[in-house]
Amino acid sequence: MMMSKIIILFTFFISGCAVLHHVQISEIDSSIVLGGERFEIKVSEIGVSFKEATGVAKALTQSESTRKDLGKLQEYLSYFQMGPRTGQHVFNDDYADKVFSVLKGKCPSLNYSGLTLVRETRKYPVVSGEIVKIIGFCKS
Amino acid sequence: MNQLKHLSFILFIGLFGLMGCTHLVSLSTTSVPPKAVQTKKIYAESDRFMFFLFNFDNDYVDNISLDLARQCPKGKVQGVLTKHESVTYFPLIAHKVKVSANGYCVR
């Protein structure tokens, strides 16, 4: 019993994995990058894995019929959630639109360069952090 | 029978060896400058080796633009081609993720 608790805790600890989906580097003005100030912007949204959620629900339920129903639900969900994507599903992807206004706040002079755009996922059991990160350099 | 066992063992090991392949995850580029203003081609890369696919951050990609700028201190870097790839050395056990960037230094 103790061993299984340790394994569960260990699984939760190691499952906080970072997955890199996409990296894009912009054009670079070396005078800004070498002489400016580094800034970092991060916007994120919570992603949900319905497959994992139904899997957990199946593991927790005692009833065999409920387990079967959850299996069917898992199958139906997989039909309309198929196709290529990065990370887990989110309910709203407007979080990525905020990037430009946040960038204006970080670098009011808008004299920035050397932007590195990173799309990544921080994966945890059932949920995930769907992140868009921008690193750049600003000269005032 | 013994020979068949040896052959299947060699095939099994061979299959795992052949799986040490590269996978292109994503690619992006900016406008390439005209040939007349291109001075030199520069390159920077960053990678992370992953044991059992464990990876807790992606900070290794943060300094690529700085590396490129250092190679072109008095100009601009244009035509930046960013390549993100993953390499499997041995399935599940040994992986590497590499991000590389090529560009032209323009003065």
gemmi code that builds the backbone of each chain (N, CA, C; Angstrom):
import gemmi

chains = {
    "A": [
        ("MET", (0.838, -1.211, 0.000), (0.000, 0.000, 0.000), (0.871, 1.258, 0.000)),
        ("MET", (1.881, 1.213, 0.876), (2.822, 2.336, 0.983), (3.566, 2.532, -0.328)),
        ("MET", (3.929, 1.373, -0.914), (4.691, 1.387, -2.172), (3.882, 2.060, -3.295)),
        ("SER", (2.571, 1.700, -3.359), (1.727, 2.278, -4.421), (1.575, 3.791, -4.238)),
        ("LYS", (1.502, 4.243, -2.942), (1.414, 5.686, -2.679), (2.690, 6.392, -3.163)),
        ("ILE", (3.822, 5.758, -2.887), (5.107, 6.337, -3.317), (5.157, 6.425, -4.842)),
        ("ILE", (4.686, 5.358, -5.502), (4.696, 5.339, -6.983), (3.792, 6.451, -7.528)),
        ("ILE", (2.594, 6.615, -6.918), (1.667, 7.674, -7.375), (2.296, 9.057, -7.201)),
        ("LEU", (2.896, 9.294, -6.009), (3.546, 10.586, -5.753), (4.686, 10.828, -6.742)),
        ("PHE", (5.466, 9.762, -6.995), (6.589, 9.857, -7.928), (6.085, 10.177, -9.338)),
        ("THR", (4.976, 9.527, -9.716), (4.400, 9.759, -11.044), (3.942, 11.216, -11.187)),
        ("PHE", (3.301, 11.744, -10.120), (2.858, 13.139, -10.163), (4.057, 14.079, -10.262)),
        ("PHE", (5.140, 13.718, -9.557), (6.321, 14.574, -9.554), (6.988, 14.596, -10.935)),
        ("ILE", (7.178, 13.418, -11.523), (7.902, 13.368, -12.794), (7.038, 13.747, -13.988)),
        ("SER", (5.698, 13.785, -13.772), (4.848, 14.055, -14.928), (4.763, 15.546, -15.264)),
        ("GLY", (5.386, 16.400, -14.463), (5.399, 17.823, -14.800), (6.374, 18.101, -15.916)),
        ("CYS", (6.160, 17.449, -17.040), (7.130, 17.518, -18.132), (6.857, 18.701, -19.051)),
        ("ALA", (7.903, 19.215, -19.641), (7.783, 20.323, -20.587), (7.937, 19.774, -22.004)),
        ("VAL", (6.952, 20.042, -22.835), (6.991, 19.577, -24.226), (7.121, 20.785, -25.142)),
        ("LEU", (8.109, 20.742, -26.008), (8.336, 21.854, -26.934), (7.636, 21.545, -28.253)),
        ("HIS", (6.756, 22.456, -28.718), (6.027, 22.217, -29.967), (6.601, 22.995, -31.140)),
        ("HIS", (6.943, 24.248, -30.888), (7.342, 25.094, -32.005), (8.248, 26.221, -31.518)),
        ("VAL", (9.275, 26.496, -32.305), (10.179, 27.611, -31.993), (10.337, 28.437, -33.258)),
        ("GLN", (10.273, 29.748, -33.113), (10.482, 30.629, -34.258), (11.337, 31.814, -33.816)),
        ("ILE", (12.387, 32.073, -34.576), (13.268, 33.196, -34.253), (13.080, 34.279, -35.311)),
        ("SER", (12.907, 35.506, -34.843), (12.661, 36.608, -35.783), (13.985, 37.178, -36.288)),
        ("GLU", (13.894, 38.194, -37.137), (15.107, 38.870, -37.593), (15.754, 39.585, -36.403)),
        ("ILE", (17.046, 39.756, -36.491), (17.782, 40.261, -35.331), (18.534, 41.535, -35.685)),
        ("ASP", (18.285, 42.584, -34.902), (19.097, 43.794, -34.995), (20.109, 43.684, -33.847)),
        ("SER", (21.362, 43.404, -34.185), (22.351, 43.096, -33.149), (22.573, 44.238, -32.167)),
        ("SER", (22.391, 45.488, -32.610), (22.605, 46.614, -31.692), (21.566, 46.595, -30.565)),
        ("ILE", (20.350, 46.140, -30.887), (19.304, 46.054, -29.847), (19.518, 44.824, -28.966)),
        ("VAL", (19.843, 43.703, -29.613), (20.002, 42.455, -28.855), (21.208, 42.533, -27.914)),
        ("LEU", (22.309, 43.095, -28.401), (23.514, 43.145, -27.562), (23.505, 44.335, -26.594)),
        ("GLY", (22.782, 45.394, -26.971), (22.788, 46.575, -26.106), (21.503, 46.798, -25.332)),
        ("GLY", (20.480, 46.063, -25.643), (19.178, 46.266, -24.996), (18.966, 45.396, -23.775)),
        ("GLU", (17.738, 45.462, -23.269), (17.389, 44.696, -22.072), (16.534, 43.492, -22.449)),
        ("ARG", (16.843, 42.375, -21.851), (16.104, 41.149, -22.171), (14.738, 41.156, -21.481)),
        ("PHE", (13.707, 40.716, -22.178), (12.387, 40.581, -21.542), (11.769, 39.246, -21.928)),
        ("GLU", (10.817, 38.830, -21.118), (10.144, 37.544, -21.376), (8.645, 37.703, -21.149)),
        ("ILE", (7.871, 37.193, -22.064), (6.411, 37.261, -21.965), (5.870, 35.839, -21.976)),
        ("LYS", (4.911, 35.593, -21.109), (4.319, 34.257, -21.083), (2.814, 34.389, -20.972)),
        ("VAL", (2.064, 33.812, -21.884), (0.610, 33.731, -21.731), (0.237, 32.251, -21.789)),
        ("SER", (-0.780, 31.899, -21.007), (-1.103, 30.470, -20.952), (-2.579, 30.220, -20.697)),
        ("GLU", (-2.976, 29.007, -20.926), (-4.346, 28.561, -20.697), (-4.283, 27.117, -20.195)),
        ("ILE", (-5.302, 26.729, -19.434), (-5.314, 25.354, -18.919), (-5.882, 24.416, -19.983)),
        ("GLY", (-5.133, 23.396, -20.286), (-5.594, 22.370, -21.225), (-6.120, 21.174, -20.449)),
        ("VAL", (-7.044, 20.448, -21.052), (-7.627, 19.277, -20.374), (-7.545, 18.064, -21.291)),
        ("SER", (-7.082, 16.962, -20.724), (-7.077, 15.712, -21.474), (-8.303, 14.911, -21.064)),
        ("PHE", (-9.309, 14.871, -21.945), (-10.539, 14.137, -21.627), (-10.281, 12.627, -21.571)),
        ("LYS", (-9.290, 12.211, -22.330), (-8.940, 10.783, -22.335), (-8.428, 10.377, -20.945)),
        ("GLU", (-7.535, 11.214, -20.416), (-6.988, 10.926, -19.084), (-8.048, 11.084, -17.997)),
        ("ALA", (-8.933, 12.098, -18.177), (-9.982, 12.338, -17.181), (-10.932, 11.144, -17.095)),
        ("THR", (-11.336, 10.634, -18.259), (-12.235, 9.465, -18.245), (-11.488, 8.227, -17.735)),
        ("GLY", (-10.184, 8.174, -18.020), (-9.355, 7.063, -17.521), (-9.308, 7.064, -16.004)),
        ("VAL", (-9.162, 8.245, -15.403), (-9.135, 8.362, -13.934), (-10.498, 7.990, -13.361)),
        ("ALA", (-11.561, 8.505, -14.026), (-12.930, 8.195, -13.563), (-13.193, 6.689, -13.621)),
        ("LYS", (-12.677, 6.045, -14.659), (-12.851, 4.585, -14.802), (-12.134, 3.837, -13.678)),
        ("ALA", (-10.956, 4.356, -13.330), (-10.175, 3.707, -12.279), (-10.821, 3.885, -10.905)),
        ("LEU", (-11.534, 5.010, -10.711), (-12.118, 5.297, -9.399), (-13.467, 4.624, -9.179)),
        ("THR", (-14.198, 4.360, -10.260), (-15.549, 3.807, -10.095), (-15.532, 2.301, -9.761)),
        ("GLN", (-16.524, 1.891, -8.981), (-16.638, 0.487, -8.580), (-17.525, -0.285, -9.563)),
        ("SER", (-18.458, 0.443, -10.177), (-19.461, -0.201, -11.021), (-18.911, -0.542, -12.412)),
        ("GLU", (-19.159, -1.784, -12.789), (-18.673, -2.256, -14.093), (-19.406, -1.571, -15.247)),
        ("SER", (-20.743, -1.329, -15.060), (-21.526, -0.688, -16.131), (-21.079, 0.765, -16.335)),
        ("THR", (-20.775, 1.476, -15.216), (-20.296, 2.868, -15.324), (-18.960, 2.885, -16.065)),
        ("ARG", (-18.136, 1.897, -15.745), (-16.823, 1.798, -16.401), (-16.989, 1.625, -17.921)),
        ("LYS", (-17.978, 0.797, -18.280), (-18.247, 0.579, -19.712), (-18.733, 1.863, -20.373)),
        ("ASP", (-19.661, 2.567, -19.665), (-20.202, 3.836, -20.188), (-19.085, 4.858, -20.384)),
        ("LEU", (-18.182, 4.919, -19.400), (-17.059, 5.865, -19.498), (-16.145, 5.508, -20.680)),
        ("GLY", (-16.010, 4.209, -20.911), (-15.208, 3.740, -22.059), (-15.815, 4.207, -23.368)),
        ("LYS", (-17.168, 4.122, -23.436), (-17.882, 4.584, -24.642), (-17.724, 6.093, -24.808)),
        ("LEU", (-17.878, 6.811, -23.683), (-17.734, 8.273, -23.705), (-16.342, 8.660, -24.200)),
        ("GLN", (-15.335, 7.931, -23.709), (-13.945, 8.165, -24.128), (-13.799, 7.976, -25.647)),
        ("GLU", (-14.489, 6.935, -26.155), (-14.435, 6.628, -27.593), (-15.110, 7.744, -28.401)),
        ("TYR", (-16.320, 8.183, -27.946), (-17.042, 9.231, -28.677), (-16.252, 10.527, -28.704)),
        ("LEU", (-15.661, 10.852, -27.532), (-14.869, 12.090, -27.459), (-13.693, 12.053, -28.428)),
        ("SER", (-13.097, 10.874, -28.554), (-11.925, 10.747, -29.432), (-12.298, 10.972, -30.903)),
        ("TYR", (-13.599, 10.710, -31.253), (-14.021, 10.886, -32.649), (-13.993, 12.355, -33.093)),
        ("PHE", (-14.444, 13.248, -32.186), (-14.468, 14.653, -32.621), (-13.287, 15.457, -32.088)),
        ("GLN", (-12.324, 14.794, -31.486), (-11.125, 15.503, -31.041), (-9.891, 14.981, -31.767)),
        ("MET", (-10.117, 14.389, -32.926), (-8.977, 13.839, -33.666), (-8.350, 14.932, -34.547)),
        ("GLY", (-7.204, 14.655, -35.086), (-6.538, 15.608, -35.964), (-5.287, 16.184, -35.323)),
        ("PRO", (-4.457, 16.805, -36.153), (-3.210, 17.335, -35.611), (-3.432, 18.532, -34.690)),
        ("ARG", (-2.663, 18.625, -33.660), (-2.747, 19.743, -32.721), (-1.459, 19.800, -31.908)),
        ("THR", (-1.266, 20.929, -31.227), (-0.150, 20.997, -30.295), (-0.728, 21.058, -28.893)),
        ("GLY", (-0.271, 20.192, -28.035), (-0.740, 20.160, -26.645), (-2.137, 19.601, -26.495)),
        ("GLN", (-2.751, 19.951, -25.353), (-4.100, 19.464, -25.053), (-5.147, 20.479, -25.503)),
        ("HIS", (-6.405, 20.052, -25.447), (-7.500, 20.948, -25.822), (-7.696, 22.016, -24.758)),
        ("VAL", (-7.967, 23.240, -25.220), (-8.347, 24.315, -24.295), (-9.765, 24.754, -24.683)),
        ("PHE", (-10.439, 25.436, -23.769), (-11.804, 25.857, -24.071), (-11.833, 27.131, -24.909)),
        ("ASN", (-10.720, 27.878, -24.851), (-10.673, 29.142, -25.572), (-9.213, 29.448, -25.909)),
        ("ASP", (-8.949, 29.745, -27.162), (-7.542, 30.008, -27.514), (-7.228, 31.504, -27.648)),
        ("ASP", (-8.141, 32.344, -27.118), (-7.930, 33.798, -27.173), (-6.736, 34.254, -26.325)),
        ("TYR", (-6.271, 33.380, -25.435), (-5.143, 33.764, -24.568), (-3.918, 34.164, -25.396)),
        ("ALA", (-3.780, 33.571, -26.582), (-2.621, 33.870, -27.429), (-2.703, 35.279, -28.032)),
        ("ASP", (-3.926, 35.816, -28.129), (-4.109, 37.154, -28.722), (-3.556, 38.270, -27.840)),
        ("LYS", (-3.386, 37.948, -26.546), (-2.933, 38.967, -25.593), (-1.460, 39.313, -25.782)),
        ("VAL", (-0.742, 38.475, -26.512), (0.717, 38.604, -26.613), (1.165, 40.004, -27.029)),
        ("PHE", (0.488, 40.566, -28.016), (0.952, 41.853, -28.548), (0.767, 42.983, -27.535)),
        ("SER", (-0.382, 42.972, -26.822), (-0.602, 44.036, -25.820), (0.386, 43.885, -24.661)),
        ("VAL", (0.705, 42.652, -24.278), (1.691, 42.427, -23.209), (3.077, 42.894, -23.668)),
        ("LEU", (3.361, 42.648, -24.940), (4.649, 43.067, -25.517), (4.792, 44.591, -25.471)),
        ("LYS", (3.693, 45.283, -25.772), (3.693, 46.758, -25.698), (3.975, 47.223, -24.275)),
        ("GLY", (3.452, 46.498, -23.313), (3.676, 46.840, -21.913), (5.116, 46.619, -21.490)),
        ("LYS", (5.719, 45.556, -22.009), (7.112, 45.221, -21.638), (8.111, 46.143, -22.324)),
        ("CYS", (7.774, 46.582, -23.540), (8.708, 47.408, -24.301), (7.918, 48.581, -24.911)),
        ("PRO", (7.645, 49.620, -24.086), (6.781, 50.719, -24.557), (7.347, 51.450, -25.776)),
        ("SER", (8.675, 51.461, -25.935), (9.267, 52.158, -27.086), (9.044, 51.378, -28.396)),
        ("LEU", (8.645, 50.139, -28.266), (8.456, 49.194, -29.388), (9.725, 49.037, -30.228)),
        ("ASN", (10.851, 49.377, -29.626), (12.144, 49.220, -30.290), (12.733, 47.885, -29.819)),
        ("TYR", (12.147, 46.816, -30.306), (12.580, 45.484, -29.868), (13.091, 44.665, -31.049)),
        ("SER", (13.846, 43.637, -30.716), (14.378, 42.758, -31.768), (14.779, 41.409, -31.165)),
        ("GLY", (15.156, 40.487, -32.034), (15.617, 39.160, -31.587), (14.555, 38.376, -30.848)),
        ("LEU", (13.325, 38.412, -31.355), (12.240, 37.699, -30.667), (12.353, 36.194, -30.903)),
        ("THR", (12.221, 35.446, -29.821), (12.145, 33.981, -29.922), (10.764, 33.574, -29.438)),
        ("LEU", (9.965, 33.019, -30.334), (8.614, 32.603, -29.973), (8.605, 31.103, -29.690)),
        ("VAL", (8.121, 30.754, -28.538), (8.105, 29.339, -28.128), (6.677, 28.922, -27.810)),
        ("ARG", (6.246, 27.841, -28.402), (4.935, 27.245, -28.044), (5.245, 25.950, -27.321)),
        ("GLU", (4.837, 25.875, -26.058), (5.165, 24.695, -25.254), (4.007, 24.259, -24.377)),
        ("THR", (4.118, 23.057, -23.859), (3.111, 22.505, -22.950), (3.800, 22.036, -21.680)),
        ("ARG", (3.205, 22.397, -20.541), (3.635, 21.816, -19.265), (2.598, 20.759, -18.911)),
        ("LYS", (3.012, 19.518, -18.943), (2.067, 18.412, -18.813), (1.987, 17.908, -17.381)),
        ("TYR", (0.753, 17.843, -16.875), (0.482, 17.260, -15.561), (-0.611, 16.213, -15.753)),
        ("PRO", (-0.879, 15.395, -14.743), (-1.961, 14.423, -14.913), (-3.294, 15.131, -15.186)),
        ("VAL", (-3.997, 14.722, -16.208), (-5.298, 15.236, -16.676), (-5.215, 16.659, -17.248)),
        ("VAL", (-4.605, 17.592, -16.527), (-4.543, 18.969, -17.033), (-3.142, 19.311, -17.547)),
        ("SER", (-3.068, 20.427, -18.249), (-1.774, 20.876, -18.761), (-1.772, 22.396, -18.860)),
        ("GLY", (-0.606, 22.958, -18.897), (-0.484, 24.395, -19.131), (-0.081, 24.598, -20.576)),
        ("GLU", (-0.952, 25.221, -21.349), (-0.654, 25.473, -22.769), (-0.069, 26.888, -22.856)),
        ("ILE", (1.183, 26.962, -23.178), (1.931, 28.216, -23.018), (2.441, 28.767, -24.349)),
        ("VAL", (2.354, 30.082, -24.474), (3.044, 30.789, -25.557), (4.029, 31.736, -24.872)),
        ("LYS", (5.297, 31.592, -25.212), (6.339, 32.399, -24.555), (7.115, 33.179, -25.612)),
        ("ILE", (7.388, 34.430, -25.312), (8.223, 35.240, -26.220), (9.381, 35.823, -25.424)),
        ("ILE", (10.581, 35.609, -25.938), (11.772, 36.204, -25.333), (12.292, 37.207, -26.346)),
        ("GLY", (12.650, 38.387, -25.890), (13.162, 39.395, -26.816), (14.061, 40.380, -26.117)),
        ("PHE", (14.503, 41.368, -26.869), (15.389, 42.393, -26.332), (14.822, 43.762, -26.700)),
        ("CYS", (14.830, 44.667, -25.722), (14.222, 45.982, -25.919), (15.218, 47.086, -25.620)),
        ("LYS", (15.215, 48.098, -26.462), (16.077, 49.274, -26.237), (15.159, 50.489, -26.122)),
        ("SER", (15.294, 51.208, -25.021), (14.387, 52.360, -24.828), (14.939, 53.602, -25.521)),
    ],
    "B": [
        ("MET", (17.530, -24.431, -36.161), (16.688, -23.733, -35.161), (17.493, -22.654, -34.434)),
        ("ASN", (18.737, -23.050, -34.087), (19.630, -22.115, -33.401), (19.949, -20.909, -34.291)),
        ("GLN", (20.138, -21.245, -35.613), (20.452, -20.169, -36.578), (19.286, -19.189, -36.699)),
        ("LEU", (18.073, -19.751, -36.686), (16.862, -18.924, -36.774), (16.767, -17.972, -35.578)),
        ("LYS", (17.140, -18.489, -34.403), (17.123, -17.676, -33.185), (18.114, -16.522, -33.321)),
        ("HIS", (19.326, -16.866, -33.842), (20.360, -15.841, -34.027), (19.885, -14.764, -34.996)),
        ("LEU", (19.265, -15.237, -36.102), (18.795, -14.315, -37.141), (17.728, -13.369, -36.598)),
        ("SER", (16.776, -13.940, -35.826), (15.713, -13.094, -35.280), (16.285, -12.105, -34.270)),
        ("PHE", (17.317, -12.533, -33.512), (17.956, -11.631, -32.546), (18.635, -10.469, -33.285)),
        ("ILE", (19.363, -10.815, -34.375), (20.049, -9.769, -35.167), (19.024, -8.813, -35.776)),
        ("LEU", (17.910, -9.384, -36.281), (16.847, -8.548, -36.860), (16.261, -7.611, -35.823)),
        ("PHE", (16.038, -8.125, -34.611), (15.463, -7.346, -33.522), (16.377, -6.176, -33.165)),
        ("ILE", (17.674, -6.496, -32.994), (18.654, -5.444, -32.658), (18.749, -4.445, -33.816)),
        ("GLY", (18.739, -4.983, -35.058), (18.827, -4.138, -36.245), (17.671, -3.163, -36.340)),
        ("LEU", (16.466, -3.664, -36.018), (15.271, -2.810, -36.052), (15.393, -1.654, -35.066)),
        ("PHE", (15.887, -1.958, -33.859), (16.062, -0.907, -32.861), (17.118, 0.086, -33.309)),
        ("GLY", (18.170, -0.432, -33.945), (19.244, 0.434, -34.439), (18.739, 1.365, -35.526)),
        ("LEU", (17.893, 0.820, -36.413), (17.369, 1.622, -37.526), (16.394, 2.696, -37.047)),
        ("MET", (15.844, 2.478, -35.862), (14.886, 3.460, -35.349), (15.575, 4.722, -34.842)),
        ("GLY", (16.877, 4.735, -34.795), (17.605, 5.937, -34.398), (17.486, 6.983, -35.486)),
        ("CYS", (16.306, 7.528, -35.632), (16.060, 8.418, -36.769), (15.729, 9.845, -36.316)),
        ("THR", (15.702, 10.722, -37.283), (15.449, 12.135, -37.020), (14.047, 12.506, -37.476)),
        ("HIS", (13.409, 13.362, -36.713), (12.053, 13.776, -37.038), (11.999, 15.298, -37.043)),
        ("LEU", (11.556, 15.880, -38.147), (11.443, 17.330, -38.246), (10.126, 17.772, -37.617)),
        ("VAL", (10.202, 18.527, -36.547), (8.987, 18.914, -35.818), (8.392, 20.186, -36.409)),
        ("SER", (9.204, 21.212, -36.563), (8.692, 22.437, -37.167), (9.805, 23.237, -37.825)),
        ("LEU", (9.394, 24.116, -38.718), (10.348, 24.908, -39.495), (9.728, 26.285, -39.734)),
        ("SER", (10.537, 27.314, -39.619), (10.017, 28.644, -39.935), (11.134, 29.496, -40.506)),
        ("THR", (10.751, 30.497, -41.282), (11.776, 31.350, -41.868), (11.300, 32.800, -41.927)),
        ("THR", (12.267, 33.717, -41.987), (11.946, 35.125, -42.224), (12.447, 35.457, -43.633)),
        ("SER", (12.170, 36.652, -44.116), (12.544, 37.016, -45.491), (14.060, 36.957, -45.694)),
        ("VAL", (14.447, 36.331, -46.789), (15.879, 36.196, -47.096), (16.360, 37.473, -47.795)),
        ("PRO", (17.469, 38.074, -47.325), (17.940, 39.320, -47.949), (18.507, 39.079, -49.347)),
        ("PRO", (18.539, 40.110, -50.198), (19.119, 39.920, -51.529), (20.601, 39.545, -51.454)),
        ("LYS", (21.081, 38.848, -52.471), (22.450, 38.326, -52.452), (23.484, 39.447, -52.315)),
        ("ALA", (23.164, 40.618, -52.873), (24.122, 41.729, -52.873), (24.491, 42.197, -51.461)),
        ("VAL", (23.537, 42.054, -50.516), (23.818, 42.549, -49.163), (24.189, 41.450, -48.160)),
        ("GLN", (24.143, 40.209, -48.626), (24.499, 39.105, -47.721), (26.008, 39.111, -47.514)),
        ("THR", (26.444, 39.167, -46.269), (27.887, 39.152, -46.033), (28.368, 37.748, -45.676)),
        ("LYS", (27.813, 37.185, -44.634), (28.198, 35.807, -44.297), (27.029, 35.056, -43.683)),
        ("LYS", (27.135, 33.741, -43.795), (26.094, 32.891, -43.249), (26.483, 32.540, -41.811)),
        ("ILE", (25.533, 32.671, -40.899), (25.843, 32.326, -39.514), (24.886, 31.245, -39.018)),
        ("TYR", (25.310, 30.576, -37.960), (24.562, 29.409, -37.487), (24.658, 29.298, -35.960)),
        ("ALA", (23.555, 28.973, -35.347), (23.556, 28.711, -33.894), (22.604, 27.560, -33.605)),
        ("GLU", (22.937, 26.782, -32.615), (22.044, 25.673, -32.249), (22.071, 25.420, -30.747)),
        ("SER", (21.033, 24.756, -30.311), (20.939, 24.407, -28.906), (20.190, 23.081, -28.825)),
        ("ASP", (20.615, 22.210, -27.954), (19.916, 20.923, -27.859), (19.832, 20.427, -26.434)),
        ("ARG", (18.992, 19.449, -26.255), (18.876, 18.795, -24.939), (18.743, 17.296, -25.125)),
        ("PHE", (19.578, 16.579, -24.393), (19.486, 15.122, -24.391), (18.459, 14.710, -23.337)),
        ("MET", (17.556, 13.812, -23.715), (16.509, 13.396, -22.784), (16.610, 11.912, -22.497)),
        ("PHE", (16.780, 11.617, -21.240), (16.823, 10.230, -20.804), (15.407, 9.836, -20.386)),
        ("PHE", (14.865, 8.789, -20.979), (13.476, 8.347, -20.737), (12.464, 9.476, -21.002)),
        ("LEU", (12.789, 10.377, -21.913), (11.934, 11.504, -22.328), (11.654, 12.518, -21.208)),
        ("PHE", (12.429, 12.460, -20.129), (12.224, 13.434, -19.042), (12.766, 14.790, -19.456)),
        ("ASN", (11.922, 15.803, -19.354), (12.343, 17.161, -19.675), (11.484, 18.123, -18.859)),
        ("PHE", (12.118, 18.924, -18.035), (11.337, 19.763, -17.118), (11.279, 21.233, -17.522)),
        ("ASP", (12.047, 21.641, -18.483), (11.916, 23.001, -19.018), (12.484, 23.057, -20.430)),
        ("ASN", (12.153, 24.148, -21.130), (12.657, 24.325, -22.500), (13.568, 25.545, -22.600)),
        ("ASP", (14.219, 25.858, -21.491), (15.042, 27.065, -21.433), (16.271, 27.015, -22.351)),
        ("TYR", (16.600, 25.847, -22.815), (17.797, 25.719, -23.665), (17.657, 26.463, -24.995)),
        ("VAL", (16.438, 26.819, -25.397), (16.258, 27.534, -26.677), (16.363, 29.057, -26.515)),
        ("ASP", (16.430, 29.524, -25.267), (16.316, 30.967, -25.003), (17.452, 31.812, -25.583)),
        ("ASN", (18.626, 31.247, -25.719), (19.788, 32.080, -26.077), (20.236, 31.968, -27.542)),
        ("ILE", (19.440, 31.350, -28.390), (19.853, 31.184, -29.791), (19.970, 32.534, -30.493)),
        ("SER", (18.997, 33.423, -30.278), (19.054, 34.734, -30.947), (20.258, 35.543, -30.459)),
        ("LEU", (20.594, 35.387, -29.176), (21.771, 36.072, -28.627), (23.060, 35.524, -29.272)),
        ("ASP", (23.114, 34.214, -29.463), (24.283, 33.588, -30.126), (24.442, 34.124, -31.552)),
        ("LEU", (23.307, 34.240, -32.256), (23.352, 34.755, -33.634), (23.822, 36.209, -33.641)),
        ("ALA", (23.312, 37.015, -32.710), (23.684, 38.434, -32.643), (25.176, 38.599, -32.356)),
        ("ARG", (25.707, 37.726, -31.515), (27.141, 37.791, -31.179), (28.018, 37.499, -32.390)),
        ("GLN", (27.497, 36.707, -33.320), (28.272, 36.397, -34.537), (28.175, 37.510, -35.577)),
        ("CYS", (27.266, 38.456, -35.340), (27.075, 39.560, -36.281), (26.914, 40.852, -35.474)),
        ("PRO", (27.951, 41.256, -34.730), (27.771, 42.347, -33.755), (27.476, 43.716, -34.350)),
        ("LYS", (27.877, 43.934, -35.595), (27.674, 45.281, -36.165), (26.656, 45.289, -37.303)),
        ("GLY", (25.716, 44.386, -37.274), (24.765, 44.338, -38.381), (23.423, 43.774, -37.959)),
        ("LYS", (22.707, 43.263, -38.953), (21.401, 42.659, -38.700), (21.420, 41.226, -39.219)),
        ("VAL", (20.689, 40.370, -38.546), (20.588, 38.981, -39.012), (19.234, 38.831, -39.703)),
        ("GLN", (19.275, 38.491, -40.973), (18.037, 38.312, -41.741), (18.004, 36.918, -42.367)),
        ("GLY", (16.872, 36.554, -42.891), (16.713, 35.220, -43.501), (16.949, 34.116, -42.488)),
        ("VAL", (16.344, 34.277, -41.308), (16.571, 33.303, -40.225), (15.689, 32.063, -40.450)),
        ("LEU", (16.332, 30.949, -40.635), (15.619, 29.674, -40.806), (15.738, 28.902, -39.499)),
        ("THR", (14.628, 28.734, -38.822), (14.635, 28.021, -37.533), (14.130, 26.597, -37.746)),
        ("LYS", (14.915, 25.662, -37.288), (14.553, 24.242, -37.471), (14.482, 23.563, -36.105)),
        ("HIS", (13.372, 22.910, -35.870), (13.180, 22.187, -34.605), (13.058, 20.701, -34.938)),
        ("GLU", (13.976, 19.918, -34.426), (13.960, 18.491, -34.771), (14.159, 17.615, -33.541)),
        ("SER", (13.711, 16.387, -33.645), (13.949, 15.450, -32.543), (14.672, 14.221, -33.088)),
        ("VAL", (15.589, 13.719, -32.293), (16.394, 12.567, -32.704), (16.163, 11.431, -31.711)),
        ("THR", (15.851, 10.263, -32.227), (15.689, 9.089, -31.363), (16.930, 8.214, -31.514)),
        ("TYR", (17.677, 8.094, -30.445), (18.860, 7.220, -30.479), (18.472, 5.785, -30.136)),
        ("PHE", (17.605, 5.665, -29.144), (17.081, 4.354, -28.767), (15.666, 4.575, -28.244)),
        ("PRO", (14.654, 3.890, -28.839), (13.260, 4.158, -28.466), (13.041, 4.157, -26.955)),
        ("LEU", (12.323, 5.148, -26.500), (11.969, 5.391, -25.092), (13.141, 5.823, -24.213)),
        ("ILE", (14.322, 5.272, -24.467), (15.434, 5.512, -23.534), (16.214, 6.787, -23.850)),
        ("ALA", (16.685, 6.924, -25.077), (17.582, 8.040, -25.385), (17.054, 8.885, -26.541)),
        ("HIS", (16.784, 10.151, -26.241), (16.266, 11.086, -27.247), (17.026, 12.401, -27.147)),
        ("LYS", (16.981, 13.149, -28.244), (17.533, 14.502, -28.204), (16.593, 15.432, -28.969)),
        ("VAL", (16.401, 16.621, -28.439), (15.643, 17.647, -29.161), (16.618, 18.759, -29.510)),
        ("LYS", (16.631, 19.128, -30.785), (17.588, 20.140, -31.228), (16.856, 21.281, -31.938)),
        ("VAL", (17.237, 22.510, -31.608), (16.709, 23.683, -32.310), (17.902, 24.413, -32.909)),
        ("SER", (17.863, 24.606, -34.215), (18.988, 25.275, -34.871), (18.478, 26.450, -35.701)),
        ("ALA", (19.343, 27.430, -35.892), (18.957, 28.612, -36.676), (20.099, 29.022, -37.596)),
        ("ASN", (19.748, 29.187, -38.868), (20.684, 29.691, -39.884), (20.261, 31.101, -40.244)),
        ("GLY", (21.196, 31.960, -40.523), (20.809, 33.300, -40.958), (21.920, 33.985, -41.726)),
        ("TYR", (21.587, 35.141, -42.304), (22.579, 35.925, -43.038), (22.880, 37.197, -42.267)),
        ("CYS", (24.152, 37.473, -42.094), (24.549, 38.707, -41.433), (24.598, 39.813, -42.493)),
        ("VAL", (23.817, 40.853, -42.282), (23.724, 41.954, -43.255), (24.223, 43.237, -42.599)),
        ("ARG", (25.124, 43.939, -43.268), (25.654, 45.194, -42.660), (25.225, 46.412, -43.431)),
    ],
}
model = gemmi.Model(1)
for chain_id, residues in chains.items():
    chain = gemmi.Chain(chain_id)
    for i, (resn, *xyz) in enumerate(residues, 1):
        res = gemmi.Residue()
        res.name, res.seqid = resn, gemmi.SeqId(i, " ")
        for name, pos in zip(("N", "CA", "C"), xyz):
            atom = gemmi.Atom()
            atom.name, atom.element = name, gemmi.Element(name[0])
            atom.pos, atom.b_iso = gemmi.Position(*pos), 0.0
            res.add_atom(atom)
        chain.add_residue(res)
    model.add_chain(chain)
structure = gemmi.Structure()
structure.add_model(model)
structure.setup_entities()
